[in-house]
Amino acid sequence: MTKDSAYYRLLPYEREWLMREEGAQKYFVVRLKDLPAVAGDGVSQDEAVEDLREAFDEFVAAWLEAGRPIPEPSRAFSVPGGA
């Protein structure tokens, strides 16, 4: 299986949720435990997840282009169609 963006999107990266407050506004932050630099935020969990997906896609594309290895989830997983 080719390790492209689609491959990495299927992996079960574990999410870590935080609640932040700026002034009177509360918002959600979601990070990937194995890729802590990849995070998203939003006033709702759905917005935070959408922001996370965009950040993840940008991260994967940049690292693939640079030929850098992308860390896979540290917890056990199986890839659909894989061994």
N, CA, C and O atoms as a MOPAC input file, in Angstrom:
PM7 MOZYME 1SCF
protein

 N      0.84500 1    -1.18000 1     0.00000 1
 C      0.00000 1     0.00000 1     0.00000 1
 C      0.89200 1     1.24500 1     0.00000 1
 O      1.85300 1     1.33400 1     0.76400 1
 N      0.56200 1     2.18500 1    -0.85300 1
 C      1.29300 1     3.44000 1    -0.93200 1
 C      0.96900 1     4.31100 1     0.27900 1
 O     -0.19300 1     4.48700 1     0.64700 1
 N      1.99900 1     4.83800 1     0.87500 1
 C      1.79700 1     5.70900 1     2.04000 1
 C      1.65700 1     7.14800 1     1.55900 1
 O      2.60800 1     7.93000 1     1.57300 1
 N      0.43200 1     7.46900 1     1.13200 1
 C      0.11500 1     8.81200 1     0.67200 1
 C     -0.84400 1     9.45800 1     1.66900 1
 O     -1.11100 1     8.89100 1     2.72800 1
 N     -1.35700 1    10.62900 1     1.33800 1
 C     -2.27000 1    11.33700 1     2.24800 1
 C     -3.47400 1    10.48900 1     2.62200 1
 O     -3.89100 1    10.47500 1     3.78000 1
 N     -4.03600 1     9.77800 1     1.64200 1
 C     -5.20600 1     8.93400 1     1.91200 1
 C     -4.86700 1     7.84500 1     2.93200 1
 O     -5.68500 1     7.54000 1     3.80000 1
 N     -3.67700 1     7.26000 1     2.83900 1
 C     -3.24000 1     6.23500 1     3.77900 1
 C     -3.21900 1     6.79800 1     5.20600 1
 O     -3.76000 1     6.19000 1     6.12900 1
 N     -2.59000 1     7.96300 1     5.37100 1
 C     -2.45600 1     8.53100 1     6.71100 1
 C     -3.79800 1     8.98200 1     7.28700 1
 O     -3.98100 1     8.94700 1     8.50400 1
 N     -4.73700 1     9.40400 1     6.44100 1
 C     -6.07400 1     9.79900 1     6.93100 1
 C     -6.82100 1     8.61400 1     7.55000 1
 O     -7.66900 1     8.80700 1     8.42100 1
 N     -6.51300 1     7.39800 1     7.10900 1
 C     -7.19300 1     6.20700 1     7.62100 1
 C     -6.63700 1     5.71600 1     8.95700 1
 O     -7.27000 1     4.90000 1     9.62700 1
 N     -5.48300 1     6.19600 1     9.34100 1
 C     -4.87200 1     5.70400 1    10.57300 1
 C     -5.56700 1     6.29100 1    11.80700 1
 O     -5.99800 1     7.44300 1    11.80000 1
 N     -5.66700 1     5.48000 1    12.86000 1
 C     -6.40000 1     5.91300 1    14.07300 1
 C     -5.54300 1     6.72500 1    15.04900 1
 O     -5.23200 1     6.26900 1    16.14900 1
 N     -5.17200 1     7.92200 1    14.62900 1
 C     -4.43100 1     8.79100 1    15.54200 1
 C     -5.33300 1     9.15500 1    16.71600 1
 O     -6.49500 1     9.51900 1    16.53400 1
 N     -4.78400 1     9.05000 1    17.91500 1
 C     -5.55300 1     9.36200 1    19.12000 1
 C     -5.61500 1    10.87600 1    19.32100 1
 O     -4.60900 1    11.57700 1    19.21400 1
 N     -6.81200 1    11.35400 1    19.61000 1
 C     -7.02600 1    12.79400 1    19.80800 1
 C     -6.99700 1    13.15000 1    21.28300 1
 O     -7.39700 1    12.36600 1    22.14400 1
 N     -6.51500 1    14.35100 1    21.54900 1
 C     -6.50200 1    14.89900 1    22.89700 1
 C     -7.28600 1    16.21000 1    22.85600 1
 O     -6.97600 1    17.10500 1    22.07100 1
 N     -8.30200 1    16.31100 1    23.71000 1
 C     -9.17900 1    17.49100 1    23.73300 1
 C     -8.84400 1    18.39500 1    24.89900 1
 O     -8.57200 1    17.93100 1    26.00700 1
 N     -8.86800 1    19.69700 1    24.63700 1
 C     -8.66800 1    20.70500 1    25.66800 1
 C     -9.74800 1    21.77200 1    25.50800 1
 O    -10.24300 1    22.00600 1    24.40600 1
 N    -10.10100 1    22.40200 1    26.59800 1
 C    -11.02900 1    23.53400 1    26.55500 1
 C    -10.21300 1    24.75700 1    26.93500 1
 O     -9.51000 1    24.75400 1    27.94600 1
 N    -10.30600 1    25.79200 1    26.13000 1
 C     -9.57700 1    27.04000 1    26.38400 1
 C    -10.57000 1    28.17600 1    26.51200 1
 O    -11.71600 1    28.08200 1    26.07100 1
 N    -10.10800 1    29.23900 1    27.12100 1
 C    -10.95300 1    30.41900 1    27.27100 1
 C    -10.11100 1    31.65400 1    26.97900 1
 O     -9.00800 1    31.81300 1    27.50200 1
 N    -10.65000 1    32.51200 1    26.14300 1
 C     -9.99000 1    33.77500 1    25.81200 1
 C    -11.01900 1    34.86700 1    26.03100 1
 O    -11.99300 1    34.97800 1    25.28600 1
 N    -10.79700 1    35.66800 1    27.05400 1
 C    -11.82600 1    36.63100 1    27.43800 1
 C    -13.03800 1    35.86100 1    27.92600 1
 O    -12.91200 1    34.99400 1    28.79100 1
 N    -14.20200 1    36.16300 1    27.39000 1
 C    -15.42600 1    35.45000 1    27.75300 1
 C    -15.72700 1    34.30800 1    26.78300 1
 O    -16.70000 1    33.57700 1    26.96700 1
 N    -14.89500 1    34.15500 1    25.75000 1
 C    -15.14100 1    33.14600 1    24.70900 1
 C    -14.43000 1    31.83100 1    25.03700 1
 O    -13.21300 1    31.80200 1    25.21800 1
 N    -15.19700 1    30.75400 1    25.11100 1
 C    -14.62500 1    29.42600 1    25.29100 1
 C    -14.49900 1    28.76900 1    23.92000 1
 O    -15.32700 1    28.98600 1    23.03500 1
 N    -13.45200 1    27.96500 1    23.75800 1
 C    -13.27900 1    27.24500 1    22.50200 1
 C    -12.57000 1    25.92000 1    22.76100 1
 O    -11.94300 1    25.72400 1    23.80200 1
 N    -12.68200 1    25.02600 1    21.80000 1
 C    -12.09600 1    23.69400 1    21.88900 1
 C    -10.78400 1    23.65700 1    21.12300 1
 O    -10.63200 1    24.30500 1    20.08700 1
 N     -9.84400 1    22.88900 1    21.64800 1
 C     -8.59000 1    22.60600 1    20.96300 1
 C     -8.47200 1    21.08800 1    20.91500 1
 O     -8.69800 1    20.40600 1    21.91400 1
 N     -8.11600 1    20.56700 1    19.74800 1
 C     -7.91300 1    19.13000 1    19.60000 1
 C     -6.55400 1    18.91300 1    18.95500 1
 O     -6.21600 1    19.55100 1    17.95800 1
 N     -5.77500 1    17.99700 1    19.54000 1
 C     -4.43400 1    17.66400 1    19.04600 1
 C     -4.35000 1    16.16900 1    18.81400 1
 O     -5.14600 1    15.39200 1    19.34200 1
 N     -3.37900 1    15.78500 1    18.01900 1
 C     -3.08600 1    14.37200 1    17.83300 1
 C     -1.91600 1    14.02300 1    18.74100 1
 O     -0.86500 1    14.66100 1    18.68000 1
 N     -2.10000 1    13.00500 1    19.58900 1
 C     -1.07500 1    12.66400 1    20.57500 1
 C      0.26300 1    12.31300 1    19.93200 1
 O      1.31200 1    12.65800 1    20.47600 1
 N      0.24800 1    11.64000 1    18.79500 1
 C      1.49400 1    11.25100 1    18.13800 1
 C      2.06300 1    12.34500 1    17.24500 1
 O      3.20200 1    12.24200 1    16.78800 1
 N      1.28800 1    13.38400 1    16.99300 1
 C      1.72800 1    14.53100 1    16.18100 1
 C      1.31100 1    15.81200 1    16.89900 1
 O      0.43300 1    16.52200 1    16.40900 1
 N      1.91500 1    16.12800 1    18.04900 1
 C      1.43100 1    17.24300 1    18.87300 1
 C      1.46000 1    18.60400 1    18.18500 1
 O      0.75700 1    19.51800 1    18.61500 1
 N      2.25200 1    18.76100 1    17.13100 1
 C      2.27900 1    20.03600 1    16.41300 1
 C      1.05200 1    20.21100 1    15.52300 1
 O      0.78300 1    21.31100 1    15.04100 1
 N      0.30500 1    19.12200 1    15.30300 1
 C     -0.89400 1    19.17300 1    14.46200 1
 C     -2.09800 1    19.35200 1    15.38200 1
 O     -2.42100 1    18.47200 1    16.18000 1
 N     -2.76000 1    20.50700 1    15.25900 1
 C     -3.88800 1    20.81600 1    16.14100 1
 C     -4.92600 1    21.63400 1    15.39200 1
 O     -4.65000 1    22.23700 1    14.35500 1
 N     -6.11900 1    21.63300 1    15.94700 1
 C     -7.19600 1    22.45000 1    15.40400 1
 C     -7.96100 1    23.07000 1    16.55300 1
 O     -7.92200 1    22.57000 1    17.67800 1
 N     -8.66000 1    24.16500 1    16.26800 1
 C     -9.48900 1    24.76400 1    17.31100 1
 C    -10.76000 1    25.33400 1    16.69500 1
 O    -10.84000 1    25.54800 1    15.48500 1
 N    -11.74400 1    25.57300 1    17.54300 1
 C    -13.00700 1    26.12700 1    17.09800 1
 C    -13.95100 1    26.32000 1    18.26200 1
 O    -13.72400 1    25.79300 1    19.35000 1
 N    -15.01400 1    27.07900 1    18.03200 1
 C    -15.98100 1    27.32300 1    19.09700 1
 C    -16.84800 1    26.09200 1    19.35200 1
 O    -17.50000 1    25.99400 1    20.39200 1
 N    -16.85800 1    25.15900 1    18.41100 1
 C    -17.55600 1    23.88100 1    18.61900 1
 C    -16.56000 1    22.74800 1    18.35500 1
 O    -15.51500 1    22.95800 1    17.73900 1
 N    -16.89200 1    21.57000 1    18.82200 1
 C    -16.02800 1    20.42100 1    18.56700 1
 C    -15.95800 1    20.12700 1    17.07100 1
 O    -14.89700 1    19.76100 1    16.56400 1
 N    -17.07200 1    20.28400 1    16.36000 1
 C    -17.06800 1    20.04900 1    14.91600 1
 C    -16.11400 1    21.00600 1    14.20400 1
 O    -15.37500 1    20.59300 1    13.31100 1
 N    -16.12400 1    22.27500 1    14.59200 1
 C    -15.20600 1    23.25300 1    13.99100 1
 C    -13.76000 1    22.89400 1    14.30100 1
 O    -12.89300 1    23.01500 1    13.43600 1
 N    -13.49300 1    22.45800 1    15.51700 1
 C    -12.13600 1    22.07600 1    15.90000 1
 C    -11.64900 1    20.88500 1    15.08700 1
 O    -10.49700 1    20.85600 1    14.65500 1
 N    -12.52400 1    19.89900 1    14.87600 1
 C    -12.15300 1    18.71700 1    14.09500 1
 C    -11.90000 1    19.09700 1    12.64000 1
 O    -10.94700 1    18.60500 1    12.03700 1
 N    -12.71900 1    19.94900 1    12.07400 1
 C    -12.50800 1    20.39200 1    10.68700 1
 C    -11.16900 1    21.12000 1    10.56700 1
 O    -10.43000 1    20.90400 1     9.60600 1
 N    -10.85900 1    21.97400 1    11.52900 1
 C     -9.58200 1    22.68300 1    11.52800 1
 C     -8.41900 1    21.70300 1    11.67700 1
 O     -7.38300 1    21.86300 1    11.03200 1
 N     -8.59200 1    20.68600 1    12.52800 1
 C     -7.57600 1    19.64700 1    12.70600 1
 C     -7.34100 1    18.90100 1    11.39800 1
 O     -6.19400 1    18.65300 1    11.02700 1
 N     -8.40800 1    18.54300 1    10.69800 1
 C     -8.26200 1    17.81700 1     9.42400 1
 C     -7.46500 1    18.63400 1     8.41000 1
 O     -6.60400 1    18.09900 1     7.71200 1
 N     -7.75300 1    19.92000 1     8.33500 1
 C     -7.00700 1    20.78500 1     7.40800 1
 C     -5.53400 1    20.85200 1     7.79900 1
 O     -4.65600 1    20.76300 1     6.94000 1
 N     -5.26100 1    21.01000 1     9.09900 1
 C     -3.87900 1    21.07200 1     9.57200 1
 C     -3.15700 1    19.74900 1     9.31400 1
 O     -1.98600 1    19.74200 1     8.93500 1
 N     -3.85600 1    18.63200 1     9.51900 1
 C     -3.27000 1    17.31300 1     9.29200 1
 C     -2.92200 1    17.13400 1     7.82200 1
 O     -1.82200 1    16.68800 1     7.49500 1
 N     -3.84900 1    17.47900 1     6.93000 1
 C     -3.59400 1    17.34000 1     5.49000 1
 C     -2.40000 1    18.18300 1     5.05600 1
 O     -1.57500 1    17.72500 1     4.26600 1
 N     -2.30000 1    19.41200 1     5.56600 1
 C     -1.17700 1    20.28300 1     5.23500 1
 C      0.14000 1    19.70700 1     5.76600 1
 O      1.15700 1    19.73300 1     5.07400 1
 N      0.11400 1    19.19300 1     6.98500 1
 C      1.29700 1    18.58600 1     7.58600 1
 C      1.77600 1    17.40000 1     6.76100 1
 O      2.95300 1    17.31400 1     6.41200 1
 N      0.85400 1    16.48000 1     6.44900 1
 C      1.21400 1    15.27700 1     5.69000 1
 C      1.75500 1    15.65900 1     4.31700 1
 O      2.78700 1    15.13500 1     3.89800 1
 N      1.08900 1    16.54900 1     3.61900 1
 C      1.54000 1    16.95900 1     2.28500 1
 C      2.95100 1    17.54800 1     2.34700 1
 O      3.79400 1    17.20900 1     1.51700 1
 N      3.21500 1    18.41700 1     3.31000 1
 C      4.53500 1    19.04400 1     3.42400 1
 C      5.61600 1    18.01800 1     3.74300 1
 O      6.70300 1    18.05400 1     3.16600 1
 N      5.32100 1    17.11200 1     4.65300 1
 C      6.32300 1    16.12200 1     5.03300 1
 C      6.55200 1    15.11400 1     3.91400 1
 O      7.68900 1    14.69600 1     3.69400 1
 N      5.50400 1    14.71300 1     3.20200 1
 C      5.69400 1    13.80000 1     2.07400 1
 C      6.54300 1    14.46200 1     0.99600 1
 O      7.44200 1    13.83600 1     0.43600 1
 N      6.25900 1    15.71700 1     0.71000 1
 C      7.01200 1    16.45500 1    -0.31200 1
 C      8.48800 1    16.57100 1     0.07700 1
 O      9.36900 1    16.50500 1    -0.78000 1
 N      8.74800 1    16.74300 1     1.36500 1
 C     10.12200 1    16.87400 1     1.85000 1
 C     10.81600 1    15.52800 1     2.03300 1
 O     12.01000 1    15.47800 1     2.32800 1
 N     10.07000 1    14.43400 1     1.85700 1
 C     10.64900 1    13.10600 1     2.02900 1
 C     10.88900 1    12.72600 1     3.47800 1
 O     11.69400 1    11.84000 1     3.76800 1
 N     10.19700 1    13.39000 1     4.38300 1
 C     10.34900 1    13.10800 1     5.81500 1
 C      9.41300 1    11.98900 1     6.23200 1
 O      8.29400 1    11.90800 1     5.72600 1
 N      9.84000 1    11.12200 1     7.14300 1
 C      8.95500 1    10.05500 1     7.63000 1
 C      7.86100 1    10.63400 1     8.53500 1
 O      8.12900 1    11.49100 1     9.37700 1
 N      6.65700 1    10.16700 1     8.35400 1
 C      5.52100 1    10.63600 1     9.14700 1
 C      5.25100 1     9.60600 1    10.24300 1
 O      5.00800 1     8.43600 1     9.94600 1
 N      5.29100 1    10.02700 1    11.49300 1
 C      5.02900 1     9.08100 1    12.58300 1
 C      3.61300 1     8.50200 1    12.47700 1
 O      2.64400 1     9.22100 1    12.23500 1
 N      3.52700 1     7.19200 1    12.66200 1
 C      2.22500 1     6.54200 1    12.66700 1
 C      1.76000 1     6.42800 1    14.11200 1
 O      2.55800 1     6.58700 1    15.03600 1
 N      0.47800 1     6.15500 1    14.31300 1
 C     -0.04200 1     6.06300 1    15.68600 1
 C      0.73900 1     5.05700 1    16.51500 1
 O      1.13300 1     4.00300 1    16.01700 1
 N      0.96000 1     5.38200 1    17.77100 1
 C      1.71200 1     4.49100 1    18.64900 1
 C      0.86400 1     3.33800 1    19.16000 1
 O      1.39700 1     2.30600 1    19.56700 1
 N     -0.45000 1     3.50500 1    19.14100 1
 C     -1.30200 1     2.40200 1    19.59800 1
 C     -1.51300 1     1.41500 1    18.44900 1
 O     -1.35200 1     1.76300 1    17.27900 1
 N     -1.87100 1     0.19300 1    18.79700 1
 C     -2.07700 1    -0.86100 1    17.80600 1
 C     -3.23000 1    -0.51700 1    16.88900 1
 O     -4.22500 1     0.06200 1    17.32500 1
 N     -3.10400 1    -0.86600 1    15.63200 1
 C     -4.15300 1    -0.58500 1    14.65300 1
 C     -4.05500 1    -1.57000 1    13.50600 1
 O     -3.06400 1    -2.28500 1    13.36200 1
 N     -5.08900 1    -1.59700 1    12.70300 1
 C     -5.04000 1    -2.35400 1    11.45500 1
 C     -5.58100 1    -1.45300 1    10.35700 1
 O     -6.57200 1    -0.74700 1    10.54400 1
 N     -4.91800 1    -1.48900 1     9.21500 1
 C     -5.31100 1    -0.65900 1     8.08400 1
 C     -6.26000 1    -1.47400 1     7.22900 1
 O     -5.94300 1    -2.61600 1     6.89600 1
 N     -7.42900 1    -0.92500 1     6.85500 1
 C     -8.35700 1    -1.64900 1     5.99300 1
 C     -7.63600 1    -2.11200 1     4.72100 1
 O     -6.94900 1    -1.32900 1     4.06500 1
 N     -7.80100 1    -3.37600 1     4.39100 1
 C     -7.17700 1    -3.90900 1     3.19400 1
 C     -5.72400 1    -4.29400 1     3.42700 1
 O     -5.06800 1    -4.81500 1     2.52500 1
 N     -5.21500 1    -4.04200 1     4.63100 1
 C     -3.83000 1    -4.35500 1     4.93500 1
 C     -3.68900 1    -5.76200 1     5.48700 1
 O     -4.65700 1    -6.52000 1     5.54300 1
 N     -2.48300 1    -6.10100 1     5.89000 1
 C     -2.22200 1    -7.44700 1     6.41000 1
 C     -2.78300 1    -7.63700 1     7.79900 1
 O     -2.64800 1    -8.71500 1     8.37800 1

